[in-house]
């Protein structure tokens, strides 16, 4: 990120022109040579000078398509940032937008934001299984609430009650959380119609990785895969199905080679955050810092509604294409969840063994959902 002082007042005469030239040179080399009255590094709004700020915002997923958080980063966050800086400060802001891996791939956003290659990045926990092991806790608690509003509020409770969640990002990865984001609920898209576990047995089903244990109970052949490769895999018969939420199922057109979508109800997934590089943030004027913090809070408050909206649109697209959409019965869902091992407790204990507050974080996520009205189909017990 580039932050430079710039003189904005027009002067007349040779001496004034010389002053302007001196000021511009200072903005490029040594801002300390500019008079204190025009120095806005503290965020004050001087009558003469503001700051020219260049900021890079990015995400691993492409914007304007399959993934809600990336769509809204482009269509809401960046425009709002520009508009508010223009309306509420005397600074000039240029935003360089980098989506779809143009600067950082899905697995590189955390590191790119840490180094400052991205000033603001949308990190995704499942692509950081080691660095952010505990942040992936929701992937280890299957059959959580399918309501993205409950999911995002439950994850916020974890952040609020377990300081490690924010501290590790700040202290080890040089970034501050602006706001959390979520997806819709994961379900199952397949190339074949099915209505029993027997129909799934032996089939090759793919998932992102951390959520592969969800499907082992069905007797399938679980294979970790990348979303961008699934269309071809389904089309060629390399895989028979995939675990995915409706927004991406429609966005990546998985319903074309796999025209059967079964609502399993694995749960909505608050699997990432919008973060800002700490060095970048600390170099910003105070009024721009305030705007970034406000936008992060508002982004988090609205993301569930945006997901519901885009999920509904995804279902419309699939129905119009002739996709067969079924829902797993309550009995079958209960049977599925009861066949699973104690995945949440296993995840919590693994985190504990790493010296992380695993039991505490897992309990908060489960308890918060229950307090928000969700009833788990199975009583997940988390040991100390």
N, C-alpha and C positions, 0 to 999 in steps of 0.2 A: 504494500500500500504506500502511496505517495501523498504526503501532506505538505503543502507549501503555502507560505504567506503570499498574498497578492494585494497590491494597492488598487483600490477601486475608484478613487476620487480623481477627477480630471483637473490638472493644473495648467496654468497659462504662463508663458514666458520661459526664457532660457533656464533660469535657476530651477523653476518647477520641473521642467523637462529633465534636467539633470537629476533631480530628486527621484523622479519616476524611474529613470534608468538605474539609479543606485538601488532603489527598492526592489526592482525586478531581479537584479543580479543577486541581491541578498536572498530573495525567495528561492533561488536555485542553489545557493552555496551556503551562506551563513546567515540564518534567520536572526541571530543575535545582534546583527548590525542594524536591523530595522528598529526604529524607535519603539519604546515600550507601549506607546499609545496605540500602535497598530499591531501589536503582537497578541494574537488570539489563541495561543497555544493552550491557555487555561480554559478556553471555551467562552470567554466573555465576548459580547457583541460590540466591538468598537465601531465608531461612527464611520471610520475610513476603510478599514481593512477587514476582510474575511479570510478564509483559507480555501485553497483549491485542493480537493481530496480525490484521489483515485483509489477505488476499492474493487477487489475481485471477489465475486460471489460464485460458488459453484456446487455441483452435485454430480455424483457418478451416474445417476439415471438421466435419461433425456427428459426435457421438459415438454409440456404440451401434449402429453400422451398418456402413458399407462400408469404412472405412479403419482398419487395425489400430492405428496409433499413437494416433489420436483415441479409439478405443474404450478402449485401455488407460490413456490419460491419465485418463479418467473413472473407469474401473472398478478401476484398481490404484494409479496414482500419487497421486491426490488422497486416496483412503481411507487409503493407507499414510502419507501426510504427516500427516493428521489424527491417526491412531492413534499414530504415533511421537512427535509433539509432545506428545500427551496423556500417553503412558506414560513418556517419557524426560525431560521438562522440566516446569517449573511454569508454563508459559505457556498462554494460551488462544488458539486459532487458529480464525478463521473464513475459509473459502475461498469466494470467489465464482467460479462456473464459467461460462465463456462459450465455447460451441462453435458451430460452424455459422455463423460470421460475425456472431454477435450483438454482438460488440464490434469484431472485426477480420476482414475477409474473407481469403481465401487469400493475396492479394497485399499485405495490410496487416499481417500478423502481425509481420514483422520491424520495421516502423516503430512499431507499437503497443508492442512490447516495448522498443524503443529509448527511446521517450518515457516509458514507465512506465504507459501505459494498461493494459497487461498486465504483471503482475509476472513470471509464467512463461508463455512462449508456445512453441508448436510451429511453428518456421519451416520453410518448404519452399523449397529452393533453386531449382527450376525457375520459381518465380514471382518470382525476383530475378535475372534473367539479367545485369543490369548490376552491381548491388551485390555479388553473390556469383557472379561469372562462373566462377571457378576451382572453387568448390564444386560446380558442375554437371558436373564432369569425367566422372562415371560415365555421364552422358547422351551423352557423346561417345566412349564405348568400348563399342560394341554387341557383343552375343554374349559378354558377360562371364558369370560363373558364375550359374546359376539358383538356387543355394543361398543363401538369405538370411543364413545363418551366415557363409559365406565373404565375402559382400558387406559385411556390417557390420564384420567384422574387418579387411577390406582398407581400408575407409574410416577406421577407427580408426588404422590404420598411417599413412595419409596425415596425419591430424591430429597424430600423435605425431612424425612425421619432418619435417613441413613447418610450422613455427611460424606462418606467415602465416594458416593456416586458422582458428586461434583468435584470433590477434592482431587481424585485421581486424574481427572481431565485437566484441571488447572495445574497441578504440581508435576505430573509426569508427561502431559501432552500439550501444555502451553495454550490451553483454550478454555473459554468460558461458555457455559451453556446459556443460550438466549431463550430457547424454547424447545419443547419435546414435540414429536410427531408420531402418528400411528397409521396403520393400514386398516382395512376392513378385516373381516374374519376369513381365516383360511378354510378352504373346502377342497374338494377333489374333482378334477377334470380328467375324463378318461376317453379312450377310443372305443370303449365297449359299455353296454348297459349292464348294470348289476344291481342286485338287491339283497345280497347276503355275503357273509364273510367267505363262504365257499367259492363265490364268484371271483373274489379278489386273490385267493390263494395262488401263489406262484407267479402272479403278474409283476412286471417290473414297473415300479412307481418311483418317481424322482421327487426330491425336495431340496431346499437350499442347503441343508446340512444340519444345523442345530435342531431342526424339527423332524429329522428322519425317524427318531425313536417313536414319534406319534403313530406311525403306520406299521410298525413291526408287529403289533398285536393282530393285524389283519392277515398275517401270514404271507405278506408280499415280499418281493425281492427289492429291498430299498437301495436306491442309487443316488448319491449326491450329484447335483447338476447345476448348471447355470441357466437362468431364465432365458437368456438370449439364444440358447441352443435347443430349447425344448420344442419349438415348433417343428424343426427338422426331425428331431428325435421321435416325436409323435407321428409325423407324416411318414417316416420310413419304418416305423415299427420297432425302433431301438428301445423305446419306452412305451408303456401302455397307459400311463397316466402321470399326473403331476399334482402336487399339493400347492394351491395358489388361491389368493383372494380374488374376488370378481373383477376389481379394477384392472389388475394386470392380466387376468385371463382374457378379458375383452381387448385390452390395449395391445397385447402381443398376439391377438387373434388365435389363441390356443384352441378355441372352440371350433375352428375350421377342421383341423385334423382329428380333433377329439370332441365330438359333438354331444357329450354327456357330462353334465355338471351336477354333482351331488353335494348338497349342503350337509357337511359333516358337523360343523360348528366347533372347530378346533379353537377358535377364539380370535378376536381382534388382536393386532400385534403392535404395541408401542415400541418399535424397534430402532428408534433413532432420535437424533436431536439436531437442531440448528446451533452451531457454535461459532465463536469468533476468536481469532488468534489474539492472545493476550497482549502481545507487543503492539499489534495493530490497534486494538481497543484502547490501550493506555496512551497511544500517541494521538488519539482523536480529541478534538475540542469537546468540552463537557456537554455542550448542548447536543452534539451528534451522538455521544455516548448514550445520553438519555433517550434519544429517539430509537437507537438500536435496541435498548433494553425494553422499551415500550412495545416495539414491533415484535420482539420475541415472545413476550407475554400474550399479545393479541393473536399471534400466529398459533400458539399452543391452544388458546381458547377457541379458535375457529376450526382447527384441523379436523376434529371429529365430524362436524357438520359438513365440511367439504368432502370428507370420505363417504359419508352417507349419500351425498348428492352424486358423486362420481360412481359409487357402487350401484346406485339405482340406474344411472345411465348405462353402466356396463351390462346389467341384466336386460335392459331394453335392447341393446345391441345383440346380445346372445339370442334372445327370444325371436327377434326379427330374422336372424340367420337360421332359425329352426333348431336351435340347441334344445335338447331334452333336459329339463331342470327338475331334479327330484330333491326331496329332503329326507334325511335319515330319520327314522322313527325314534321316538324317545326311548323305546325299549332297546333298539339296536345301538343307539348312542350310549346308553348306560352299559350295555354289554361290552362295547368297544373300550370305554374308559376303564372298566373293571378288569379288562384283560391286560392292561398296561402295568408295568412294574411301578414302584414308588419313585417315579421320575423327579418330582419336585424335591423330595427329601434327598435323593441321590445328588441332585444338582447343588442343593444347599450344603451338603456335607463335603462335596468336592471343593466348593468355594471356601468353606471353613478350613479345610486342609491346606489351602493356599494362603491362609492368614487373612482372609476376607470375611466381612460380616455376613456370611451366607444365610444362616438361619434367620437372622433379623430381617434381612431384605426380603427373603421369600415369604416370611410370615406377614410382613406389611402388605405385600402385593396381594396376597390371598385375602387378608382381613379387609383391606380397603375395598375390594370388589364386593365382599359380603355386606359391608356397611352401606354400599351404594345400591344394595338390593339384589345382587346376583346370588343365585343358589347353585353351588357347584354340584355336578352329578355324582361326585365322589368326594369324600372327606379326606383331603390331602393333609397328612400329619408331618410336620417339620420338627425333627428332633434338634436338641441343642448341639 
